[in-house]
C-alpha cells in the first residue's frame, strides 16, 4: 500500500464531533488501532470447525462475523464455506459428528486451503430461574399518613455461558490465539412491572453473540474514539479580526467543515508570524482528524516550542501523536498482508 493510499485510507475513516464542556471544546477523533493478535493478519483464509457441545450456535456466529468483518468497506477475512468444508472433511474422514479432531486440524486446513483453523468447545450453558417475593408499600389514604405493605411475586433468570476457543496456524501447526470466555447475565420480572424475561434460547444466544464479538475483535484492526480538547482562548494579543477568525474556525469544526477550518487556522497562524501556539495546536488537531499525521506532528511540535508555560493539551498532543502514528503503521501493515 502506497503512502498516498495509506493517507487516503486513514482520512476516509477520520471524523470529528464537537461538544461543549464548560469553557472548552472537545473533539472526538476516531483512531485506527491494530489487531491485538498480530499473527492473525498472516492467516486471513479461515475455516471454522463445528464446536464441541455447541448448543448455542457459537461457531456459526463466529463464522458469520469473520465473513462480514470489514475495515473501511474492505473485507478483512475470507472464510471457507461451511457446507463445502463439511463435505470435504466427511469424505476424508477427518471429522467426527461434525467436530474436527485436534490431531487432524492441520491436515484438514491444508485440504481446505485454509491458513488458519478456528475450533472450540462450549464448556457450560446454563439457565437458572429463581422465584421469590419482594416487599412493596403503598399509601392507604391521599396524604399517605398510613401505608400498607404487601408482597409481589418475582422471577429472576440467570444465564451463564462459557467456552474455550482457539485459532491454529495450519502451516506451522501451532496455536495463534487461544482463550477462555465466560459471560453471565441476569434478568428479573415482577408481577407489578413490565419487564419481559428473554427465553432461555434467546438469553444464551445473546451471550454467544457477545463471546463471538469479543473473540473476533482481538483478530481485527478496528477504530477507537478519543477525545481531544481545542484551545479557544487567544495566547497573544489578537486583533479583533484574528479573534473572529479563531471563533469562526471553531464553528466550522463544529459543523464538520474541516477544510474551511484548515484554511482559516492556516491564515490565522500566518497572520501571527507563526507565533501563536493556539493557532498551531488547533490546526494540528484538524490535521490529525484528516489523517495527515506528519503535518499534525509538525504543528504540535511548533506549538510546543511556542508555549512559555506548560499547556496540558499541547503536552498530551506531543505524546499522543507518536503513539497514534505507530498504531496506524501497524494496522495498515496488518491490512496490507
N, C-alpha and C positions, 0 to 999 in steps of 0.2 A: 504494500500500500504506500503510495507516494506521500510526501509531506503535505502536498496540497490537498490530496484526498483525505488525509488524516484531519486537517484543519476543517475541511468541509463537513466531514463526518461528525466531528465534535460540535461544530457550530449549529448543525441541524438539531442537535439534542439540547442545546443551551436555551434556557428560558428564564425569565425573571418575573417575580411578583413583588410589588412594593407594598409594605404595610406600615402604618404609622404606629410607633411605640413611644409614647411620651413626646419628647422633642426630637427624637432621631427617627430615621427611616431605615427599615431593614429590608434587604434584598434577599430573596430566596433563589439560590442557584443550583441547578442540577449538575452533579459531578459524576463522570463516568468512572466506575470502580471495577477493578479486575475481579475475575472469579477467584474465590478463596482457594479452590483446589486447582492449582495452575496446570497440573498434568492432564486435567480433563480437556484442555484445549488441544491436546495432541491426539485425542481419541474422540472425534466428533461423529463417527459412524457407530451407532449404538444399537445393541439388541437388548431387549428387556425380557427376561425369563419370567414365567409364572412364579409367584412367590409361594412358599410352603405355608399351608394353613391360611391362605389369603381369602377369608370370607367377606372382606370389606372392599375388594377391588382395588387394593393399593397399587399393585403392579400396573394395572391399566391406567390409573390416574397419573403415575409417574411417566408412563409411555406417552400419554396424551400431552402432558406438559412439555416433555422433551421435544416432541414433534412440532409443537406450536411455539417453542421458545424463539424469540426474535430479539435482535439488537438493532434498533433503528430500521425496522422493517425487513431486515435480512435474517433468514433462518440461521440459527447457530448450530443445531444438531440435525443429523439425518438418522432416522430410526428405521430399523428393519421391520417390514410388515409382520405383524404377529401371526396372521394366517399362514403366510409363506414360511415363517420360522417353524411353526408347529408341524407343518407338512414335512419339511426337510429333516427336522430332528427326529420325527417319528420314523421316517424312512431309514435314518442312520442309527436308530435305536439308542439315541443319546439322551432321552428324557424318560422319566417315569411318572406317570399320572400328571403329565404336563409340566413337571418341575425338572430342570436340568441339574444333574448331579454335579457337585463341585469338581469331581475328578474328570468330568467331560467338558468343563466350561471352556477351556482354551480350544479344544478340538471343535466344539460347536461354534465358537466365534469365528474360527478360520473358515469353516464350511459356509457360514452365513455371510462372510465378507465383512464382518463387524470388527471394529478396532477395540471395542470395549463391550463387556457384558455386565448388565446390572441384574443382580439376583437378591433375594431376601427371604425373610420369614416373619410372619406375624406371630409374635410371642404371646400376646393376650389381647382379647377383645371382649370386654365385659360390660354389662349393664346392670346396675343395681337400683332398685326402687325402694324408697323408704316412706311409708305412710305415717303421718304424725299429726298432732293437733297444735295449733298456735292460739295464743290468747289475744282477744280483741276487747276493746271497750267502746261503748257508745253512750251518748247523753240520753238521759231519760226525759228531761224537761228542756224547754227552749233555752234557758240560761245555763244549762249544764251544771246545775248545782248538785245533781245526783247522776252517777254513772252506773252502768251495768256491765259486767264482764261476761264474756261468752267465748266459746271455743269454735274454731273453724277447722275443717279437715283439709290437710295439705298432702301433696305428693312431691317428694324430691327424687330426681333421677340423676344418678352419677354414671358417667360413661368414661371408660378408660381404654386406651389403645396403645400398644407397644409393638415395635418392630425393629428388626435388625436388617440393614440394607448395606450392600457393598457393590463397588464398581471394580471390575477386574480388567486389567490390560491383557488383551489377547496375545499380542506379540511377545510380551515379557513375562507373561504368566504370573504376574504379581498384582497385589491389590492397590488400586489408585486411591480409593477412599472407602472407608467403612465407618459406620456409626450406628449407635442405638438411639432410637427415637421413642419418646413417650409423651402422650397427650392425655389430658383429662379435662372434662367439662361437667359442670353441674347446672341443672335447671330445677326450678320449683314452681309449682302451681297450687294455689289455694282456692277454695270454693268461692271466695269473695274477690278474686282478681280475674283479669282477662288474659293472663299468661297462657301460652299454649306450649305444652311439652312436645319436643320433637319425638317422632317414632324412634325406636331403638336403631333401626337401619339408617334413618336419616342422621341421627346423632353420631353413629360410627362413621358414616360417610363424610360428615363434616370434619371429624378428626383425621380421617385418612387423607382428605384433601390438604389439611394443614401439614401433615407429615410429608406428603409429596412435594408441596411447595417449598418446605424447608430444605429438603434434600436437593432438589433441582437448583435452588437458589445458590447453593455452595458451588455449583459447577459452571455458572454462567456469569459473564460480565453484566453489570446492572448499574442503575443510576440511584444515587442517594441525593437528598436535598440538604443543603446547608444554608444558614442564614448569615448574611454579611451586611454590616451597617454602612450606610453612606455618611459622609460629612456634609452638613448643610449650613454650618456657620463659617463665614469667611475667616481666614487666618491672617490676611493682610488688610490694609486699609482700602477695601474695594471701593471703586466708584459706584454710583447708583446703577450705571449700565452693567457693570460686572456683577453686582448683586442680582440684578434682574436676570442676567444670563444664567447664573447658577440656579436660581429658582426655576426658570423655565426648563433647564436641562433635567432637573429632578422631576418636574412634571411630565416630561417626555418619557423618562424612565418608567414612571408610574403608568403611563399609557401604553407601555410596551414598545415605544419607538426608540430603540437603542441607536439606530442610525442617526436620528436627529440629535439625540443626547450626545453622541460621539462628536458630531460636528461642533456643537455648542461648547462642550467641555474642552475640545481642542482649541477653539478660538479663545476661550477664557484663559487657558494655560499660556497661550502665546501672548495674550494681552498683558500678562503679568511678567513677561520675560522669563517664563519658566521658573517663577519663584514661589508659586502658590502650591503648597502641598495638598490643599483641599481639592484643587482642580486636578492635580496629578493623580491623587488617590482615586477620586471618583471616576476619572477616565480609565484608570486601571481596572476598576470594578466592571465597567462596561465592557472592556476588552476581555476580561475573564469570562463574562457571561456569553460573549460571542465566540469563545473558544480560541481566541488569539492570545494564548498564554505567554508567549515570549514577549509580546508587547505589554501585556499586563505586568509581567515581572519587571520590565524596564521602568514602567511608570511607578510601580510600588517602590523600587529602589530609589527613584528620583524623589518621591515623597519622603522616603526615609532620610535622605540626605538633607532635605529642607526642614524637617521638623527640629525645632530647637529644644523642645521638651518631649518626653515620651507621649505618643498618641497611641492608645491601645489598638485602634482599628488598623493603623499602619503597621505596627509591630506584628499583629496577628497575620496581616496580609503577606508580609515578607516571609514568614514561616510557612504559611498555608500554600502559597503558590508553588513552591518547590515540591511539596507533598502531592499536590494535585497533578503536577506535570509528570511525576513519577508514576502515579496511578494510571493516568491516561496512557502513557507509553506502554505500560504493562498490559493494560486492557486491549489496546489496539494490536499489540503483538499477539495476544490470545485470539483475537478475532481474525487476524490475517493468516493464522496457521492452517 
